[in-house]
Amino acid sequence: MSSDNHLTNVDATILGAGIAGLSVADELIGRGLKVAIIDKKLPGSGASGAPLVLANPATGRRAKMTWKADLCYQHLKNVLESVQQETEQPFFTENGVLRPALTKEMAEDFERSPEKYNWPDNWIEWIPEKEFKNKYPFFGDNYGGLHIRKAFSIDPIPFLRSYSDTLVKKGLQTIYNSSVHINSDSKQLKVISSDQEAEFKSEIVIYAVGSAITDMNEWNFLDFSSIKGQTISLDLEEELPFRESISSLGYMAADPVKRNRLVIGSTYEHHFDHVKPDQNGKKALLSKLERTLPGLKSAIKSTDQWAGVRIAMNDHQPVIGRHPEKENLFIISGLGSKGMIQSRYLAKLLSDQIIENQEPPEEVSISRFS
Ligand SMILES: Cc1cc2nc3c(=O)[nH]c(=O)nc-3n(C[C@H](O)[C@H](O)[C@H](O)COP(=O)(O)OP(=O)(O)OC[C@H]3O[C@@H](n4cnc5c(N)ncnc54)[C@H](O)[C@@H]3O)c2cc1C
């Protein structure tokens, strides 16, 4: 990094140190760019920092395979393994996901999923009702279920903080707990971080700001939906009778380390006036637990709540790419509930555009909205 009269020059500045921003930093640094990342708070302070998250390639009511699931899975796996090597605290496990079919219609869809979406070998298995009930007797009423083998449960705060530390060792400049003023009048952008009085010139700025994107005028031509979600963390008297995480009415993530901890989460509030957890959220999540795992409620020792906002596009696909008018601005957003599994591969595609001027695939490109 070069410095001239207290003015630091970088090739790229990333706003936001969630899973999206850190993934982009990783890719750009790996390709030889000088990169700075700025966050109003600390890494994982946004939606990426939900108490536990799943990287599950089979989403929605029909257990559809997510976009480019094999590439996304492999990119995420590489990162999880390489960051884990740098820290003693275990933060992830590849424990798979169980999806009980709660209705006959769901069972029909789930049964079709392995063929319909052309899953890679051994990723996903339909287990008929009788066998499923024998194998997983702790579930409430169901008509069989899916076992998705290639899925991770992740404790995101230790992951993202270690990810940031790993990237700092490779040269990433971090400015955390800072608010930023961007002066974009000239072709080279001047990013002024007020709290730390750091001022530097950057060729490009990449917006990876999560739900704050809806406040940013530069991107107001994009039609974002903000959806609030809540989680409840349960400490249980006893160990869970299963190792897998669960996707049913929302998700139920088994802690990668503590066998008696489960986090239940769901994102569903399209209209909300605050982003705090509340009693209604707790009630709704506990009733999902009751329906899915009826025996577990009596084993709850203590609970903790959390809330956050995810951003989605109306076609449920993420959005990456260059601003149509301001050529020095880029975006990665709209990750919905798939930020963990998709961010690292999307970061590669966005970097292909930044460095090699290669347009991202239409399904995820910003060009589909212009
Ligand atoms: C309850 C809930 C549960 C979820 N569960 C899952 C799950 O199991 N699996 C999954 O894949 N996804 C899940 N998601 C969605 C997932 O969190 C998102 O897809 C993903 O985290 C978005 O990552 P991001 O990096 O774009 O945004 P964020 O993680 O929100 O990061 C944005 C960052 O930008 C910073 N920032 C904001 N404004 C500025 C600014 N002006 N300057 C600098 N920095 C700024 C914020 O402080 C924040 O750190 C869940 C979401 C919620 C709400």
The ligand as an SDF file (V2000), in Angstrom:
LIG
                    3D

 53 58  0  0  0  0  0  0  0  0999 V2000
  -32.6980  -14.0820   10.9370 C   0  0  0  0  0  0  0  0  0  0  0  0
  -31.8300  -14.3130    9.7330 C   0  0  0  0  0  0  0  0  0  0  0  0
  -31.3310  -15.5850    9.5110 C   0  0  0  0  0  0  0  0  0  0  0  0
  -30.5550  -15.8430    8.3850 C   0  0  0  0  0  0  0  0  0  0  0  0
  -30.0760  -17.1090    8.2020 N   0  0  0  0  0  0  0  0  0  0  0  0
  -29.2950  -17.3770    7.1430 C   0  0  0  0  0  0  0  0  0  0  0  0
  -28.7600  -18.6810    6.9330 C   0  0  0  0  0  0  0  0  0  0  0  0
  -28.9950  -19.6090    7.7050 O   0  0  0  0  0  0  0  0  0  0  0  0
  -27.9680  -18.8760    5.8490 N   0  0  0  0  0  0  0  0  0  0  0  0
  -27.6740  -17.8740    4.9690 C   0  0  0  0  0  0  0  0  0  0  0  0
  -26.9700  -18.0920    3.9960 O   0  0  0  0  0  0  0  0  0  0  0  0
  -28.1830  -16.6590    5.1340 N   0  0  0  0  0  0  0  0  0  0  0  0
  -28.9770  -16.3820    6.1980 C   0  0  0  0  0  0  0  0  0  0  0  0
  -29.4970  -15.1270    6.3520 N   0  0  0  0  0  0  0  0  0  0  0  0
  -29.2580  -14.1180    5.3300 C   0  0  0  0  0  0  0  0  0  0  0  0
  -27.8420  -13.7160    5.3190 C   0  0  0  0  0  0  0  0  0  0  0  0
  -27.6020  -13.1860    6.5770 O   0  0  0  0  0  0  0  0  0  0  0  0
  -27.5470  -12.7730    4.1930 C   0  0  0  0  0  0  0  0  0  0  0  0
  -27.7920  -13.4310    2.9840 O   0  0  0  0  0  0  0  0  0  0  0  0
  -26.0690  -12.3450    4.2050 C   0  0  0  0  0  0  0  0  0  0  0  0
  -25.5610  -12.3540    5.4890 O   0  0  0  0  0  0  0  0  0  0  0  0
  -25.9060  -10.9670    3.6860 C   0  0  0  0  0  0  0  0  0  0  0  0
  -24.5310  -10.6540    3.7960 O   0  0  0  0  0  0  0  0  0  0  0  0
  -23.9980   -9.2370    3.4240 P   0  0  0  0  0  0  0  0  0  0  0  0
  -22.5320   -9.2920    3.6060 O   0  0  0  0  0  0  0  0  0  0  0  0
  -24.5510   -8.8030    2.1230 O   0  0  0  0  0  0  0  0  0  0  0  0
  -24.6650   -8.2470    4.4900 O   0  0  0  0  0  0  0  0  0  0  0  0
  -24.3990   -8.0240    6.0250 P   0  0  0  0  0  0  0  0  0  0  0  0
  -23.9550   -9.2370    6.7040 O   0  0  0  0  0  0  0  0  0  0  0  0
  -25.6040   -7.3320    6.5570 O   0  0  0  0  0  0  0  0  0  0  0  0
  -23.1600   -7.0440    6.0680 O   0  0  0  0  0  0  0  0  0  0  0  0
  -23.2360   -5.6910    5.7700 C   0  0  0  0  0  0  0  0  0  0  0  0
  -22.1780   -4.9390    6.5640 C   0  0  0  0  0  0  0  0  0  0  0  0
  -22.1480   -3.6150    6.0830 O   0  0  0  0  0  0  0  0  0  0  0  0
  -21.9380   -2.7390    7.1620 C   0  0  0  0  0  0  0  0  0  0  0  0
  -22.3890   -1.3920    6.7350 N   0  0  0  0  0  0  0  0  0  0  0  0
  -23.6490   -0.9440    6.5800 C   0  0  0  0  0  0  0  0  0  0  0  0
  -23.6370    0.3390    6.1360 N   0  0  0  0  0  0  0  0  0  0  0  0
  -22.3440    0.6910    5.9910 C   0  0  0  0  0  0  0  0  0  0  0  0
  -21.6760    1.8790    5.5590 C   0  0  0  0  0  0  0  0  0  0  0  0
  -22.3460    2.9700    5.1890 N   0  0  0  0  0  0  0  0  0  0  0  0
  -20.3310    1.8870    5.5520 N   0  0  0  0  0  0  0  0  0  0  0  0
  -19.6450    0.7940    5.9390 C   0  0  0  0  0  0  0  0  0  0  0  0
  -20.2110   -0.3490    6.3510 N   0  0  0  0  0  0  0  0  0  0  0  0
  -21.5440   -0.4050    6.3780 C   0  0  0  0  0  0  0  0  0  0  0  0
  -22.7250   -3.3570    8.2920 C   0  0  0  0  0  0  0  0  0  0  0  0
  -22.2440   -2.9210    9.5580 O   0  0  0  0  0  0  0  0  0  0  0  0
  -22.4840   -4.8500    8.0630 C   0  0  0  0  0  0  0  0  0  0  0  0
  -21.3810   -5.3250    8.7900 O   0  0  0  0  0  0  0  0  0  0  0  0
  -30.2600  -14.8200    7.4710 C   0  0  0  0  0  0  0  0  0  0  0  0
  -30.7290  -13.5390    7.7180 C   0  0  0  0  0  0  0  0  0  0  0  0
  -31.5050  -13.2750    8.8350 C   0  0  0  0  0  0  0  0  0  0  0  0
  -31.9850  -11.8910    9.0670 C   0  0  0  0  0  0  0  0  0  0  0  0
  1  2  1  0
  2  3  1  0
  2 52  2  0
  3  4  2  0
  4  5  1  0
  4 50  1  0
  5  6  2  0
  6  7  1  0
  6 13  1  0
  7  8  2  0
  7  9  1  0
  9 10  1  0
 10 11  2  0
 10 12  1  0
 12 13  2  0
 13 14  1  0
 14 15  1  0
 14 50  1  0
 15 16  1  0
 16 17  1  0
 16 18  1  0
 18 19  1  0
 18 20  1  0
 20 21  1  0
 20 22  1  0
 22 23  1  0
 23 24  1  0
 24 25  2  0
 24 26  1  0
 24 27  1  0
 27 28  1  0
 28 29  2  0
 28 30  1  0
 28 31  1  0
 31 32  1  0
 32 33  1  0
 33 34  1  0
 33 48  1  0
 34 35  1  0
 35 36  1  0
 35 46  1  0
 36 37  1  0
 36 45  1  0
 37 38  2  0
 38 39  1  0
 39 40  1  0
 39 45  2  0
 40 41  1  0
 40 42  2  0
 42 43  1  0
 43 44  2  0
 44 45  1  0
 46 47  1  0
 46 48  1  0
 48 49  1  0
 50 51  2  0
 51 52  1  0
 52 53  1  0
M  END
$$$$
